[in-house]
Amino acid sequence: MTTLPLLSVTVRYDNCVEREAVGLAFELISQYDVDVIVGPTCNTPAIAVGVMAAYYNLPHYVWGFTTANELAVVPRFPTVIILTPNYFT
């Protein structure tokens, strides 16, 4: 089995609260210098974090209960990758 020596995973829970999701995303970006964000798993927080991810040009994977069609609007969310089916994907 191969290992990925430079891979680390940092987990934060936003409890589907937009304000917490934005704060935690900023913490991940500014303090942990993350290369990718996975989540949040709810629509409103995912939209807010999607805007931040676009600003910082970070890949942003959304999944779980995140089904907002708005996230499929590429000009607004160019770095969002949707992992769950919605009306447009």
KEFIGU-794097 format. One record per residue: x negated, y, z negated of N, C-alpha, C, O in turn; residue number from 0; chain. Coordinates in Angstrom, 3 decimals, decimal comma, always signed. Layout:
N
[site [X Y Z] [X Y Z] [X Y Z] [X Y Z] NUM 'A']
...
//
This chain:
89
[site [-0,842 -1,182 +0,000] [+0,000 +0,000 +0,000] [-0,888 +1,247 +0,000] [-1,831 +1,345 -0,786] 0 'A']
[site [-0,590 +2,165 +0,856] [-1,359 +3,409 +0,938] [-0,763 +4,461 +0,012] [+0,451 +4,523 -0,182] 1 'A']
[site [-1,618 +5,267 -0,543] [-1,135 +6,363 -1,380] [-1,405 +7,684 -0,688] [-2,269 +7,775 +0,184] 2 'A']
[site [-0,688 +8,673 -1,069] [-0,887 +10,015 -0,539] [-1,533 +10,850 -1,637] [-0,834 +11,362 -2,511] 3 'A']
[site [-2,850 +10,995 -1,605] [-3,547 +11,628 -2,721] [-3,223 +13,106 -2,929] [-3,365 +13,603 -4,046] 4 'A']
[site [-2,801 +13,810 -1,910] [-2,544 +15,242 -2,051] [-1,058 +15,558 -2,197] [-0,647 +16,712 -2,082] 5 'A']
[site [-0,268 +14,537 -2,446] [+1,174 +14,730 -2,568] [+1,571 +14,854 -4,036] [+1,209 +14,017 -4,863] 6 'A']
[site [+2,309 +15,895 -4,340] [+2,896 +16,013 -5,677] [+4,343 +16,454 -5,507] [+4,681 +17,167 -4,562] 7 'A']
[site [+5,177 +16,029 -6,417] [+6,600 +16,334 -6,360] [+6,983 +17,078 -7,637] [+6,691 +16,622 -8,743] 8 'A']
[site [+7,636 +18,219 -7,477] [+8,128 +19,003 -8,605] [+9,646 +19,047 -8,510] [+10,192 +19,422 -7,473] 9 'A']
[site [+10,321 +18,674 -9,567] [+11,784 +18,596 -9,565] [+12,351 +19,657 -10,501] [+11,892 +19,827 -11,630] 10 'A']
[site [+13,348 +20,356 -10,009] [+14,090 +21,327 -10,808] [+15,579 +21,103 -10,534] [+15,961 +20,802 -9,403] 11 'A']
[site [+16,411 +21,247 -11,547] [+17,853 +21,056 -11,408] [+18,572 +22,392 -11,535] [+18,374 +23,130 -12,501] 12 'A']
[site [+19,415 +22,695 -10,538] [+20,131 +23,975 -10,537] [+21,572 +23,857 -11,020] [+22,253 +24,868 -11,192] 13 'A']
[site [+22,040 +22,628 -11,237] [+23,412 +22,388 -11,710] [+24,468 +23,015 -10,802] [+25,546 +23,384 -11,269] 14 'A']
[site [+24,170 +23,136 -9,532] [+25,083 +23,721 -8,537] [+25,455 +25,162 -8,861] [+26,554 +25,611 -8,533] 15 'A']
[site [+24,555 +25,879 -9,497] [+24,768 +27,282 -9,838] [+23,840 +28,120 -8,963] [+22,619 +27,971 -9,018] 16 'A']
[site [+24,430 +29,002 -8,156] [+23,663 +29,793 -7,186] [+22,524 +30,568 -7,840] [+21,397 +30,530 -7,346] 17 'A']
[site [+22,788 +31,258 -8,922] [+21,778 +32,077 -9,594] [+20,599 +31,217 -10,047] [+19,444 +31,609 -9,884] 18 'A']
[site [+20,892 +30,042 -10,618] [+19,823 +29,143 -11,058] [+19,038 +28,615 -9,868] [+17,812 +28,521 -9,924] 19 'A']
[site [+19,733 +28,270 -8,794] [+19,063 +27,739 -7,609] [+18,088 +28,748 -7,020] [+16,966 +28,392 -6,659] 20 'A']
[site [+18,509 +30,002 -6,921] [+17,638 +31,045 -6,371] [+16,432 +31,260 -7,280] [+15,304 +31,365 -6,799] 21 'A']
[site [+16,661 +31,325 -8,579] [+15,559 +31,507 -9,522] [+14,574 +30,358 -9,481] [+13,362 +30,575 -9,485] 22 'A']
[site [+15,086 +29,133 -9,440] [+14,209 +27,969 -9,399] [+13,471 +27,871 -8,069] [+12,305 +27,477 -8,038] 23 'A']
[site [+14,135 +28,225 -6,971] [+13,461 +28,222 -5,666] [+12,328 +29,233 -5,654] [+11,245 +28,949 -5,142] 24 'A']
[site [+12,571 +30,407 -6,215] [+11,505 +31,408 -6,281] [+10,345 +30,910 -7,140] [+9,181 +31,128 -6,803] 25 'A']
[site [+10,663 +30,244 -8,245] [+9,617 +29,663 -9,096] [+8,788 +28,642 -8,316] [+7,560 +28,649 -8,387] 26 'A']
[site [+9,464 +27,769 -7,573] [+8,749 +26,762 -6,784] [+7,844 +27,408 -5,738] [+6,723 +26,954 -5,509] 27 'A']
[site [+8,338 +28,462 -5,113] [+7,573 +29,132 -4,062] [+6,421 +29,939 -4,648] [+5,294 +29,843 -4,161] 28 'A']
[site [+6,679 +30,721 -5,672] [+5,665 +31,650 -6,186] [+4,672 +31,004 -7,147] [+3,495 +31,364 -7,145] 29 'A']
[site [+5,122 +30,061 -7,965] [+4,226 +29,473 -8,959] [+3,632 +28,140 -8,538] [+2,510 +27,813 -8,925] 30 'A']
[site [+4,372 +27,364 -7,747] [+3,906 +26,039 -7,359] [+3,431 +25,975 -5,913] [+2,881 +24,959 -5,488] 31 'A']
[site [+3,634 +27,045 -5,154] [+3,188 +27,110 -3,758] [+3,635 +25,877 -2,964] [+2,832 +25,243 -2,279] 32 'A']
[site [+4,923 +25,551 -3,067] [+5,445 +24,352 -2,408] [+5,382 +24,478 -0,889] [+5,376 +25,579 -0,338] 33 'A']
[site [+5,338 +23,331 -0,232] [+5,324 +23,276 +1,229] [+6,699 +22,997 +1,807] [+6,924 +23,209 +2,999] 34 'A']
[site [+7,621 +22,526 +0,982] [+8,962 +22,172 +1,431] [+9,909 +22,226 +0,226] [+9,496 +22,007 -0,912] 35 'A']
[site [+11,174 +22,518 +0,496] [+12,208 +22,473 -0,547] [+13,259 +21,456 -0,114] [+13,728 +21,480 +1,024] 36 'A']
[site [+13,624 +20,565 -1,032] [+14,692 +19,595 -0,790] [+15,825 +19,944 -1,752] [+15,648 +19,909 -2,969] 37 'A']
[site [+16,986 +20,280 -1,199] [+18,104 +20,703 -2,038] [+18,229 +22,209 -1,982] [+17,479 +22,862 -1,256] 38 'A']
[site [+19,119 +22,753 -2,701] [+20,109 +22,239 -3,629] [+21,149 +21,358 -2,933] [+21,234 +21,318 -1,706] 39 'A']
[site [+21,923 +20,666 -3,739] [+22,885 +19,721 -3,189] [+24,309 +20,254 -3,132] [+25,237 +19,489 -2,868] 40 'A']
[site [+24,502 +21,531 -3,368] [+25,833 +22,156 -3,281] [+25,782 +23,330 -2,300] [+24,725 +23,929 -2,099] 41 'A']
[site [+26,912 +23,652 -1,697] [+26,965 +24,630 -0,609] [+26,458 +26,027 -0,950] [+25,522 +26,510 -0,312] 42 'A']
[site [+27,044 +26,675 -1,923] [+26,680 +28,065 -2,211] [+25,210 +28,209 -2,589] [+24,542 +29,099 -2,061] 43 'A']
[site [+24,674 +27,368 -3,483] [+23,246 +27,471 -3,776] [+22,370 +27,162 -2,561] [+21,329 +27,793 -2,375] 44 'A']
[site [+22,781 +26,203 -1,736] [+21,982 +25,846 -0,563] [+21,917 +27,001 +0,430] [+20,881 +27,215 +1,060] 45 'A']
[site [+22,996 +27,739 +0,576] [+23,002 +28,892 +1,480] [+22,048 +29,962 +0,967] [+21,269 +30,522 +1,738] 46 'A']
[site [+22,106 +30,246 -0,321] [+21,215 +31,261 -0,901] [+19,750 +30,851 -0,775] [+18,908 +31,669 -0,403] 47 'A']
[site [+19,443 +29,600 -1,080] [+18,063 +29,120 -0,975] [+17,644 +29,039 +0,493] [+16,472 +29,232 +0,814] 48 'A']
[site [+18,588 +28,758 +1,376] [+18,287 +28,727 +2,807] [+17,796 +30,062 +3,329] [+16,906 +30,112 +4,178] 49 'A']
[site [+18,372 +31,146 +2,828] [+17,917 +32,486 +3,213] [+16,489 +32,707 +2,722] [+15,654 +33,239 +3,454] 50 'A']
[site [+16,210 +32,300 +1,484] [+14,847 +32,433 +0,948] [+13,858 +31,590 +1,740] [+12,761 +32,049 +2,061] 51 'A']
[site [+14,242 +30,363 +2,052] [+13,357 +29,470 +2,800] [+13,040 +30,056 +4,177] [+11,912 +29,943 +4,657] 52 'A']
[site [+14,027 +30,676 +4,804] [+13,784 +31,322 +6,100] [+12,797 +32,467 +5,946] [+11,899 +32,626 +6,772] 53 'A']
[site [+12,953 +33,265 +4,900] [+12,049 +34,392 +4,665] [+10,614 +33,915 +4,475] [+9,682 +34,509 +5,018] 54 'A']
[site [+10,434 +32,841 +3,704] [+9,094 +32,319 +3,432] [+8,639 +31,290 +4,472] [+7,546 +30,738 +4,355] 55 'A']
[site [+9,468 +31,030 +5,488] [+9,171 +30,082 +6,559] [+8,846 +28,686 +6,016] [+7,883 +28,049 +6,442] 56 'A']
[site [+9,662 +28,229 +5,074] [+9,496 +26,906 +4,477] [+10,562 +25,954 +4,994] [+11,727 +26,339 +5,091] 57 'A']
[site [+10,196 +24,719 +5,329] [+11,222 +23,729 +5,652] [+12,137 +23,532 +4,445] [+11,675 +23,421 +3,309] 58 'A']
[site [+13,422 +23,492 +4,707] [+14,419 +23,381 +3,638] [+15,381 +22,261 +4,016] [+16,214 +22,425 +4,908] 59 'A']
[site [+15,263 +21,128 +3,338] [+16,116 +19,973 +3,593] [+17,322 +20,027 +2,670] [+17,169 +20,118 +1,452] 60 'A']
[site [+18,513 +19,973 +3,236] [+19,736 +19,967 +2,433] [+20,431 +18,620 +2,591] [+20,420 +18,019 +3,666] 61 'A']
[site [+21,034 +18,160 +1,500] [+21,666 +16,842 +1,484] [+22,727 +16,817 +0,385] [+23,035 +17,851 -0,207] 62 'A']
[site [+23,276 +15,654 +0,118] [+24,256 +15,516 -0,959] [+25,586 +16,134 -0,580] [+26,121 +15,861 +0,495] 63 'A']
[site [+26,119 +16,964 -1,458] [+27,414 +17,599 -1,224] [+27,296 +18,860 -0,377] [+28,263 +19,613 -0,256] 64 'A']
[site [+26,144 +19,098 +0,201] [+25,930 +20,292 +1,017] [+26,458 +20,024 +2,418] [+25,799 +19,365 +3,221] 65 'A']
[site [+27,639 +20,532 +2,705] [+28,282 +20,291 +3,997] [+28,721 +21,581 +4,680] [+29,500 +21,531 +5,632] 66 'A']
[site [+28,248 +22,722 +4,225] [+28,675 +24,006 +4,788] [+28,217 +24,130 +6,238] [+27,027 +24,026 +6,534] 67 'A']
[site [+29,171 +24,353 +7,133] [+28,843 +24,538 +8,546] [+27,938 +25,743 +8,762] [+27,184 +25,791 +9,734] 68 'A']
[site [+28,010 +26,700 +7,875] [+27,198 +27,913 +7,983] [+25,704 +27,591 +8,052] [+24,945 +28,317 +8,695] 69 'A']
[site [+25,279 +26,512 +7,398] [+23,863 +26,140 +7,396] [+23,372 +25,678 +8,767] [+22,166 +25,593 +8,996] 70 'A']
[site [+24,295 +25,381 +9,675] [+23,918 +24,963 +11,025] [+23,667 +26,148 +11,956] [+23,330 +25,949 +13,123] 71 'A']
[site [+23,825 +27,369 +11,463] [+23,591 +28,574 +12,272] [+22,083 +28,832 +12,296] [+21,525 +29,426 +11,373] 72 'A']
[site [+21,442 +28,376 +13,363] [+19,980 +28,399 +13,447] [+19,376 +29,800 +13,363] [+18,350 +29,951 +12,700] 73 'A']
[site [+19,938 +30,828 +13,986] [+19,312 +32,148 +13,848] [+19,231 +32,626 +12,391] [+18,281 +33,314 +12,016] 74 'A']
[site [+20,214 +32,269 +11,583] [+20,200 +32,681 +10,173] [+19,380 +31,729 +9,306] [+18,725 +32,157 +8,356] 75 'A']
[site [+19,417 +30,443 +9,634] [+18,737 +29,419 +8,841] [+17,788 +28,604 +9,724] [+18,017 +27,413 +9,930] 76 'A']
[site [+16,735 +29,220 +10,243] [+15,859 +28,519 +11,191] [+15,033 +27,395 +10,570] [+14,521 +26,547 +11,300] 77 'A']
[site [+14,890 +27,365 +9,266] [+14,056 +26,330 +8,640] [+14,876 +25,267 +7,915] [+14,305 +24,386 +7,273] 78 'A']
[site [+16,205 +25,334 +8,005] [+17,063 +24,350 +7,337] [+17,180 +23,094 +8,192] [+17,437 +23,160 +9,394] 79 'A']
[site [+16,986 +21,957 +7,547] [+17,180 +20,651 +8,175] [+18,313 +19,978 +7,407] [+18,187 +19,721 +6,210] 80 'A']
[site [+19,417 +19,692 +8,091] [+20,604 +19,127 +7,446] [+20,529 +17,605 +7,500] [+20,426 +17,024 +8,580] 81 'A']
[site [+20,579 +16,961 +6,340] [+20,483 +15,511 +6,259] [+21,831 +14,829 +6,080] [+21,896 +13,600 +6,052] 82 'A']
[site [+22,906 +15,598 +5,957] [+24,248 +15,032 +5,838] [+25,091 +15,529 +7,006] [+24,916 +16,663 +7,451] 83 'A']
[site [+25,999 +14,705 +7,505] [+26,815 +15,149 +8,631] [+27,791 +16,248 +8,222] [+28,346 +16,240 +7,123] 84 'A']
[site [+27,982 +17,187 +9,134] [+29,036 +18,185 +8,962] [+29,690 +18,385 +10,318] [+29,380 +17,650 +11,256] 85 'A']
[site [+30,556 +19,324 +10,447] [+31,326 +19,508 +11,676] [+30,445 +19,806 +12,885] [+30,753 +19,358 +13,990] 86 'A']
[site [+29,353 +20,554 +12,698] [+28,532 +20,980 +13,829] [+27,352 +20,072 +14,124] [+26,771 +20,173 +15,205] 87 'A']
[site [+26,971 +19,180 +13,198] [+25,774 +18,364 +13,437] [+26,106 +16,976 +13,887] [+25,205 +16,173 +14,127] 88 'A']
//
